[in-house]
Amino acid sequence: MKRLYDLLNSLVERALILIFGLMTLDVVWQVFSRYVVGQSSSFTEEFARFAMIWLAILGAAYLNGQRQHLAIDFLLRKLPEEKRRHRQRNIELFMALFAVVVMIIGGGSLVFMTLQLGQYSAALNVPLGVVYAIVPISGLLILFYSIYHITQREGDDVQQPLEM
């Protein structure tokens, strides 16, 4: 399972870098075409918006897998070790439940519905179901990461939550 975890991390990291790089090029092109050429491109605003959606949702799933998501763990750190592990397991279970119900089932329904209705974006003419597909994909990632963290024994190669 560790090899799959490392492979997924590598793939998601590369995808995030690619999305961020494309979004940066898109915004630079928009500024260049507007102020140097004098005519702005029609697709750049929509592409930047879609890239930001993908970057935020996929980045949240990645940070969840690294246990670097935002958390208030002051009270959790005050618990004895056994209760802390039990509470961490419960937190992972709730995150997995959220990922399944909201992101995988709900997001999958959204993707299916927009594809069935034939909704396309205005400037890029991309099916909106493709844009929304990042929600169930990220839900699957969060589910995998939660299962991975639950099944790891104490002392294995799992990063602990970021302390502030």
Contact map, one row per residue, 1 for C-alpha under 8 A:
11111000000000000000000000000000000000000000000000000000000000000000000000000000000000000000000000000000000000000000000000000000000000000000000000010000000000000000
11111100000000000000000000000000000000000000000000000000000000000000000000000000000000000000000000000000000000000000000000000000000000000000000000000000000000000000
11111110000000000000000000000000000000000000000000000000000000000000000000000000000000000000000000000000000000000000000000000000000000000000000000000000000000000000
11111111000000000000000000000000000000000000000000000000000000000000000000000000000000000000000000000000000000000000000000000000000000000000000000000000000000000000
11111111100000000000000000000000000000000000000000000000000000000000000000000000000000000000000000000000000000000000000000000000000000000000000010010000000000000000
01111111110000000000000000000000000000000000000000000000000000000000000000000000000000000000000000000000000000000000000000000000000000000000000000000000000000000000
00111111111000000000000000000000000000000000000000000000000000000000000000000000000000000000000000000000000000000000000000000000000000000000000000000000000000000000
00011111111100000000000000000000000000000000000000000000000000000000000000000000000000000000000000000000000000000000000000000000000000000000000000000000000000000000
00001111111110000000000000000000000000000000000000000000000001000000000000000000000000000000000000000000000000000000000000000000000000000000000000000000000000000000
00000111111111000000000000000000000000000000000000000000000000000000000000000000000000000000000000000000000000000000000000000000000000000000000000000000000000000000
00000011111111100000000000000000000000000000000000000000000000000000000000000000000000000000000000000000000000000000000000000000000000000000000000000000000000000000
00000001111111110000000000000000000000000000000000000000010001000000000000000000000000000000000000000000000000000000000000000000000000000000000000000000000000000000
00000000111111111000000000000000000000000000000000000000000001000000000000000000000000000000000000000000000000000000000000000000000000000000000000000000000000000000
00000000011111111100000000000000000000000000000000000000000000000000000000000000000000000000000000000000000000000000000000000000000000000000000000000000000000000000
00000000001111111110000000000000000000000000000000000000000000000000000000000000000000000000000000000000000000000000000000000000000000000000000000000000000000000000
00000000000111111111000000000000000000000000000000000010011000000000000000000000000000000000000000000000000000000000000000000000000000000000000000000000000000000000
00000000000011111111100000000000000000000000000000000000000000000000000000000000000000000000000000000000000000000000000000000000000000000000000000000000000000000000
00000000000001111111110000000000000000000000000000000000000000000000000000000000000000000000000000000000000000000000000000000000000000000000000000000000000000000000
00000000000000111111111000000000000000000000000000100110000000000000000000000000000000000000000000000000000000000000000000000000000000000000000000000000000000000000
00000000000000011111111100000000000000000000000000100010000000000000000000000000000000000000000000000000000000000000000000000000000000000000000000000000000000000000
00000000000000001111111110000000000000000000000000000000000000000000000000000000000000000000000000000000000000000000000000000000000000000000000000000000000000000000
00000000000000000111111111000000000000000000000000100000000000000000000000000000000000000000000000000000000000000000000000000000000000000000000000000000000000000000
00000000000000000011111111100000000000000000001100110000000000000000000000000000000000000000000000000000000000000000000000000000000000000000000000000000000000000000
00000000000000000001111111110000000000000000000000000000000000000000000000000000000000000000000000000000000000000000000000000000000000000000000000000000000000000000
00000000000000000000111111111000000000000000000000000000000000000000000000000000000000000000000000000000000000000000000000000000000000000000000000000000000000000000
00000000000000000000011111111100000000000001001100000000000000000000000000000000000000000000000000000000000000000000000000000000000000000000000000000000000000000000
00000000000000000000001111111110000000000001100100000000000000000000000000000000000000000000000000000000000000000000000000000000000000000000000000000000000000000000
00000000000000000000000111111111000000000000000000000000000000000000000000000000000000000000000000000000000000000000000000000000000000000000000000000000000000000000
00000000000000000000000011111111100000000001000000000000000000000000000000000000000000000000000000000000000000000000000000000000000000000000000000000000000000000000
00000000000000000000000001111111110000011001100000000000000000000000000000000000000000000000000000000000000000000000000000000000000000000000000000000000000000000000
00000000000000000000000000111111111100010000000000000000000000000000000000000000000000000000000000000000000000000000000000000000000000000000000000000000000000000000
00000000000000000000000000011111111110000000000000000000000000000000000000000000000000000000000000000000000000000000000000000000000000000000000000000000000000000000
00000000000000000000000000001111111111111000000000000000000000000000000000000000000000000000000000000000000000000000000000000000000000000000000000000000000000000000
00000000000000000000000000000111111111111000000000000000000000000000000000000000000000000000000000000000000000000000000000000000000000000000000000000000000000000000
00000000000000000000000000000011111111100000000000000000000000000000000000000000000000000000000000000000000000000000000000000000000000000000000000000000000000000000
00000000000000000000000000000011111111000000000000000000000000000000000000000000000000000000000000000000000000000000000000000000000000000000000000000000000000000000
00000000000000000000000000000001111111110000000000000000000000000000000000000000000000000000000000000000000000000000000000000000000000000000000000000000000000000000
00000000000000000000000000000000111111110000000000000000000000000000000000000000000000000000000000000000000000000000000000000000000000000000000000000000000000000000
00000000000000000000000000000000111011111000000000000000000000000000000000000000000000000000000000000000000000000000000000000000000000000000000000000000000000000000
00000000000000000000000000000110110011111100000000000000000000000000000000000000000000000000000000000000000000000000000000000000000000000000000000000000000000000000
00000000000000000000000000000100110000111111000000000000000000000000000000000000000000000000000000000000000000000000000000000000000000000000000000000000000000000000
00000000000000000000000000000000000000011111100000000000000000000000000000000000000000000000000000000000000000000000000000100000000000000000000000000000000000000000
00000000000000000000000000000000000000001111111000000000000000000000000000000000000000000000000000000000000000000000000000110000000000000000000000000000000000000000
00000000000000000000000001101100000000001111111100000000000000000000000000000000000000000000000000000000000000000000000000000000000000000000000000000000000000000000
00000000000000000000000000100100000000000111111110000000000000000000000000000000000000000000000000000000000000000000000000000000000000000000000000000000000000000000
00000000000000000000000000000000000000000011111111000000000000000000000000000000000000000000000000000000000000000000000000110000000000000000000000000000000000000000
00000000000000000000001001000000000000000011111111100000000000000000000000000000000000000000000000000000000000000000000000010000000000000000000000000000000000000000
00000000000000000000001001100000000000000001111111110000000000000000000000000000000000000000000000000000000000000000000000000000000000000000000000000000000000000000
00000000000000000000000000000000000000000000111111111000000000000000000000000000000000000000000000000000000000000000000000000000000000000000000000000000000000000000
00000000000000000000000000000000000000000000011111111100000000000000000000000000000000000000000000000000000000000000000000000000001000000000000000000000000000000000
00000000000000000011011000000000000000000000001111111110000000000000000000000000000000000000000000000000000000000000000000000000000000000000000000000000000000000000
00000000000000000000001000000000000000000000000111111111000000000000000000000000000000000000000000000000000000000000000000000000000000000000000000000000000000000000
00000000000000000000000000000000000000000000000011111111100000000000000000000000000000000000000000000000000000000000000000000000000000000000000000000000000000000000
00000000000000000010000000000000000000000000000001111111111000000000000000000000000000000000000000000000000000000000000000000000001001000000000000000000000000000000
00000000000000010011000000000000000000000000000000111111111000000000000000000000000000000000000000000000000000000000000000000000000000000000000000000000000000000000
00000000000000000000000000000000000000000000000000011111111100000000000000000000000000000000000000000000000000000000000000000000000000000000000000000000000000000000
00000000000000000000000000000000000000000000000000001111111110000000000000000000000000000000000000000000000000000000000000000000000001100100000000000000000000000000
00000000000100010000000000000000000000000000000000000111111111000000000000000000000000000000000000000000000000000000000000000000000001000100000000000000000000000000
00000000000000010000000000000000000000000000000000000111111111100000000000000000000000000000000000000000000000000000000000000000000000000000000000000000000000000000
00000000000000000000000000000000000000000000000000000001111111110000100000000000000000000000000000000000000000000000000000000000000000000000000000000000000000000000
00000000000000000000000000000000000000000000000000000000111111111000000000000000000000000000000000000000000000000000000000000000000000000110110000000000000000000000
00000000100110000000000000000000000000000000000000000000011111111100000000000000000000000000000000000000000000000000000000000000000000000000110000000000000000000000
00000000000000000000000000000000000000000000000000000000001111111111100000000000000000000000000000000000000000000000000000000000000000000000000000000000000000000000
00000000000000000000000000000000000000000000000000000000000111111111100000000000000000000000000000000000000000000000000000000000000000000000010010000000000000000000
00000000000000000000000000000000000000000000000000000000000011111111000000000000000000000000000000000000000000000000000000000000000000000000110011000000000000000000
00000000000000000000000000000000000000000000000000000000000001111111100000000000000000000000000000000000000000000000000000000000000000000000000000000000000001100000
00000000000000000000000000000000000000000000000000000000000000111111100000000000000000000000000000000000000000000000000000000000000000000000000000000000000000111100
00000000000000000000000000000000000000000000000000000000000000111111110000000000000000000000000000000000000000000000000000000000000000000000000000000000000000011100
00000000000000000000000000000000000000000000000000000000000100110111111000000000000000000000000000000000000000000000000000000000000000000000000000000000000000001100
00000000000000000000000000000000000000000000000000000000000000000001111100000000000000000000000000000000000000000000000000000000000000000000000000000000000000000000
00000000000000000000000000000000000000000000000000000000000000000000111110000000000000000000000000000000000000000000000000000000000000000000000000000000000000001000
00000000000000000000000000000000000000000000000000000000000000000000011111100000000000000000000000000000000000000000000000000000000000000000000000000000000000000000
00000000000000000000000000000000000000000000000000000000000000000000001111111000000000000000000000000000000000000000000000000000000000000000000000000000000000000000
00000000000000000000000000000000000000000000000000000000000000000000000111111100000000000000000000000000000000000000000000000000000000000000000000000000000000000000
00000000000000000000000000000000000000000000000000000000000000000000000111111110000000000000000000000000000000000000000000000000000000000000000000000000000000000000
00000000000000000000000000000000000000000000000000000000000000000000000011111110000100100000000000000000000000000000000000000000000000000000000000000000000000000000
00000000000000000000000000000000000000000000000000000000000000000000000011111111000100000000000000000000000000000000000000000000000000000000000000000000000000000000
00000000000000000000000000000000000000000000000000000000000000000000000001111111000000000000000000000000000000000000000000000000000000000000000000000000000000000000
00000000000000000000000000000000000000000000000000000000000000000000000000111111101100000000000000000000000000000000000000000000000000000000000000000000000000000000
00000000000000000000000000000000000000000000000000000000000000000000000000001111111100000000000000000000000000000000000000000000000000000000000000000000000000000000
00000000000000000000000000000000000000000000000000000000000000000000000000000011111110000000000000000000000000000000000000000000000000000000000000000000000000000000
00000000000000000000000000000000000000000000000000000000000000000000000000000001111111000000000000000000000000000000000000000000000000000000000000000000000000000000
00000000000000000000000000000000000000000000000000000000000000000000000000000011111111100000000000000000000000000000000000000000000000000000000000000000000000000000
00000000000000000000000000000000000000000000000000000000000000000000000000011011111111110000000000000000000000000000000000000000000000000000000000000000000000000000
00000000000000000000000000000000000000000000000000000000000000000000000000000000111111111000000000000000000000000000000000000000000000000000000000000000000000000000
00000000000000000000000000000000000000000000000000000000000000000000000000000000011111111100000000000000000000000000000000000000000000000000000000000000000000000000
00000000000000000000000000000000000000000000000000000000000000000000000000010000001111111110000000000000000000000000000000000000000000000000000000000000000000000000
00000000000000000000000000000000000000000000000000000000000000000000000000000000000111111111000000000000000000000000000000000000000000000000000000000000000000000000
00000000000000000000000000000000000000000000000000000000000000000000000000000000000011111111100000000000000000000000000000000000000000000000000000000100000000000000
00000000000000000000000000000000000000000000000000000000000000000000000000000000000001111111110000000000000000000000000000000000000000000000000000000000000000000000
00000000000000000000000000000000000000000000000000000000000000000000000000000000000000111111111000000000000000000000000000000000000000000000000000000000000000000000
00000000000000000000000000000000000000000000000000000000000000000000000000000000000000011111111100000000000000000000000000000000000000000000000001101100000000000000
00000000000000000000000000000000000000000000000000000000000000000000000000000000000000001111111110000000000000000000000000000000000000000000000001000000000000000000
00000000000000000000000000000000000000000000000000000000000000000000000000000000000000000111111111000000000000000000000000000000000000000000000000000000000000000000
00000000000000000000000000000000000000000000000000000000000000000000000000000000000000000011111111100000000000000000000000000000000000000000011001000000000000000000
00000000000000000000000000000000000000000000000000000000000000000000000000000000000000000001111111110000000000000000000000000000000000000000011001100000000000000000
00000000000000000000000000000000000000000000000000000000000000000000000000000000000000000000111111111000000000000000000000000000000000000000001000000000000000000000
00000000000000000000000000000000000000000000000000000000000000000000000000000000000000000000011111111110000000000000000000000000000000000000000000000000000000000000
00000000000000000000000000000000000000000000000000000000000000000000000000000000000000000000001111111111000000000000000000000000000000000011011000000000000000000000
00000000000000000000000000000000000000000000000000000000000000000000000000000000000000000000000111111111100000000000000000000000000000000011001000000000000000000000
00000000000000000000000000000000000000000000000000000000000000000000000000000000000000000000000011111111110000000000000000000000000000000000000000000000000000000000
00000000000000000000000000000000000000000000000000000000000000000000000000000000000000000000000001111111111000000000000000000000000000000000000000000000000000000000
00000000000000000000000000000000000000000000000000000000000000000000000000000000000000000000000001111111111100000000000000000000000000110110000000000000000000000000
00000000000000000000000000000000000000000000000000000000000000000000000000000000000000000000000000111111111100000000000000000000000000111011000000000000000000000000
00000000000000000000000000000000000000000000000000000000000000000000000000000000000000000000000000011111111110000000000000000000000000010000000000000000000000000000
00000000000000000000000000000000000000000000000000000000000000000000000000000000000000000000000000001111111111000000000000000000000000010000000000000000000000000000
00000000000000000000000000000000000000000000000000000000000000000000000000000000000000000000000000000111111111100000000000000000000110110000000000000000000000000000
00000000000000000000000000000000000000000000000000000000000000000000000000000000000000000000000000000011111111110000000000000000000010110000000000000000000000000000
00000000000000000000000000000000000000000000000000000000000000000000000000000000000000000000000000000000111111111000000000000000000000000000000000000000000000000000
00000000000000000000000000000000000000000000000000000000000000000000000000000000000000000000000000000000011111111100000000000000100100000000000000000000000000000000
00000000000000000000000000000000000000000000000000000000000000000000000000000000000000000000000000000000001111111110000000000001110110000000000000000000000000000000
00000000000000000000000000000000000000000000000000000000000000000000000000000000000000000000000000000000000111111111000000000000100000000000000000000000000000000000
00000000000000000000000000000000000000000000000000000000000000000000000000000000000000000000000000000000000011111111100000000000100000000000000000000000000000000000
00000000000000000000000000000000000000000000000000000000000000000000000000000000000000000000000000000000000001111111111000000011100000000000000000000000000000000000
00000000000000000000000000000000000000000000000000000000000000000000000000000000000000000000000000000000000000111111111000000011100000000000000000000000000000000000
00000000000000000000000000000000000000000000000000000000000000000000000000000000000000000000000000000000000000011111110000000000000000000000000000000000000000000000
00000000000000000000000000000000000000000000000000000000000000000000000000000000000000000000000000000000000000001111111000000000000000000000000000000000000000000000
00000000000000000000000000000000000000000000000000000000000000000000000000000000000000000000000000000000000000000111111100000010000000000000000000000000000000000000
00000000000000000000000000000000000000000000000000000000000000000000000000000000000000000000000000000000000000000110111110000011100000000000000000000000000000000000
00000000000000000000000000000000000000000000000000000000000000000000000000000000000000000000000000000000000000000000011111001111000000000000000000000000000000000000
00000000000000000000000000000000000000000000000000000000000000000000000000000000000000000000000000000000000000000000001111111111000000000000000000000000000000000000
00000000000000000000000000000000000000000000000000000000000000000000000000000000000000000000000000000000000000000000000111111000000000000000000000000000000000000000
00000000000000000000000000000000000000000110010000000000000000000000000000000000000000000000000000000000000000000000000011111000000000000000000000000000000000000000
00000000000000000000000000000000000000000010011000000000000000000000000000000000000000000000000000000000000000000000000011111100000000000000000000000000000000000000
00000000000000000000000000000000000000000000000000000000000000000000000000000000000000000000000000000000000000000000000111111110000000000000000000000000000000000000
00000000000000000000000000000000000000000000000000000000000000000000000000000000000000000000000000000000000000000000000110011111011000000000000000000000000000000000
00000000000000000000000000000000000000000000000000000000000000000000000000000000000000000000000000000000000000000110011110001111111000000000000000000000000000000000
00000000000000000000000000000000000000000000000000000000000000000000000000000000000000000000000000000000000000100110001110000111111100000000000000000000000000000000
00000000000000000000000000000000000000000000000000000000000000000000000000000000000000000000000000000000000001111110001000000011111110000000000000000000000000000000
00000000000000000000000000000000000000000000000000000000000000000000000000000000000000000000000000000000000000100000000000000111111111000000000000000000000000000000
00000000000000000000000000000000000000000000000001000100000000000000000000000000000000000000000000000000000000000000000000000111111111000000000000000000000000000000
00000000000000000000000000000000000000000000000000000000000000000000000000000000000000000000000000000000001001100000000000000001111111100000000000000000000000000000
00000000000000000000000000000000000000000000000000000000000000000000000000000000000000000000000000000000001100100000000000000000111111111000000000000000000000000000
00000000000000000000000000000000000000000000000000000100110000000000000000000000000000000000000000000000000000000000000000000000011111111100000000000000000000000000
00000000000000000000000000000000000000000000000000000000100000000000000000000000000000000000000000000011001100000000000000000000000111111110000000000000000000000000
00000000000000000000000000000000000000000000000000000000000000000000000000000000000000000000000000000011111100000000000000000000000011111111000000000000000000000000
00000000000000000000000000000000000000000000000000000000000000000000000000000000000000000000000000000001000000000000000000000000000011111111100000000000000000000000
00000000000000000000000000000000000000000000000000000000110010000000000000000000000000000000000000000010000000000000000000000000000001111111110000000000000000000000
00000000000000000000000000000000000000000000000000000000000010000000000000000000000000000000000000110011000000000000000000000000000000111111111000000000000000000000
00000000000000000000000000000000000000000000000000000000000000000000000000000000000000000000000000110001000000000000000000000000000000011111111100000000000000000000
00000000000000000000000000000000000000000000000000000000000011001000000000000000000000000000000000000000000000000000000000000000000000001111111110000000000000000000
00000000000000000000000000000000000000000000000000000000000011011000000000000000000000000000001100100000000000000000000000000000000000000111111111000000000000000000
00000000000000000000000000000000000000000000000000000000000000000000000000000000000000000000001110110000000000000000000000000000000000000011111111100000000000000000
00000000000000000000000000000000000000000000000000000000000000000000000000000000000000000000000000000000000000000000000000000000000000000001111111110000000000000000
00001000000000000000000000000000000000000000000000000000000000011000000000000000000000000000000000000000000000000000000000000000000000000000111111111000000000000000
00000000000000000000000000000000000000000000000000000000000000001000000000000000000000000001101100000000000000000000000000000000000000000000011111111100000000000000
00000000000000000000000000000000000000000000000000000000000000000000000000000000000000000001000100000000000000000000000000000000000000000000001111111110000000000000
10001000000000000000000000000000000000000000000000000000000000000000000000000000000000000000000000000000000000000000000000000000000000000000000111111111000000000000
00000000000000000000000000000000000000000000000000000000000000000000000000000000000000000001000000000000000000000000000000000000000000000000000011111111000001000000
00000000000000000000000000000000000000000000000000000000000000000000000000000000000000001001000000000000000000000000000000000000000000000000000001111111000000000000
00000000000000000000000000000000000000000000000000000000000000000000000000000000000000000000000000000000000000000000000000000000000000000000000000111111100000000000
00000000000000000000000000000000000000000000000000000000000000000000000000000000000000000000000000000000000000000000000000000000000000000000000000011111110101000000
00000000000000000000000000000000000000000000000000000000000000000000000000000000000000000000000000000000000000000000000000000000000000000000000000000011111100000000
00000000000000000000000000000000000000000000000000000000000000000000000000000000000000000000000000000000000000000000000000000000000000000000000000000001111100000000
00000000000000000000000000000000000000000000000000000000000000000000000000000000000000000000000000000000000000000000000000000000000000000000000000000000111111000000
00000000000000000000000000000000000000000000000000000000000000000000000000000000000000000000000000000000000000000000000000000000000000000000000000000001111111000000
00000000000000000000000000000000000000000000000000000000000000000000000000000000000000000000000000000000000000000000000000000000000000000000000000000000001111100000
00000000000000000000000000000000000000000000000000000000000000000100000000000000000000000000000000000000000000000000000000000000000000000000000000001001001111110000
00000000000000000000000000000000000000000000000000000000000000000110000000000000000000000000000000000000000000000000000000000000000000000000000000000000000011111000
00000000000000000000000000000000000000000000000000000000000000000011000000000000000000000000000000000000000000000000000000000000000000000000000000000000000001111100
00000000000000000000000000000000000000000000000000000000000000000011101000000000000000000000000000000000000000000000000000000000000000000000000000000000000000111110
00000000000000000000000000000000000000000000000000000000000000000011100000000000000000000000000000000000000000000000000000000000000000000000000000000000000000011111
00000000000000000000000000000000000000000000000000000000000000000000000000000000000000000000000000000000000000000000000000000000000000000000000000000000000000001111
00000000000000000000000000000000000000000000000000000000000000000000000000000000000000000000000000000000000000000000000000000000000000000000000000000000000000000111
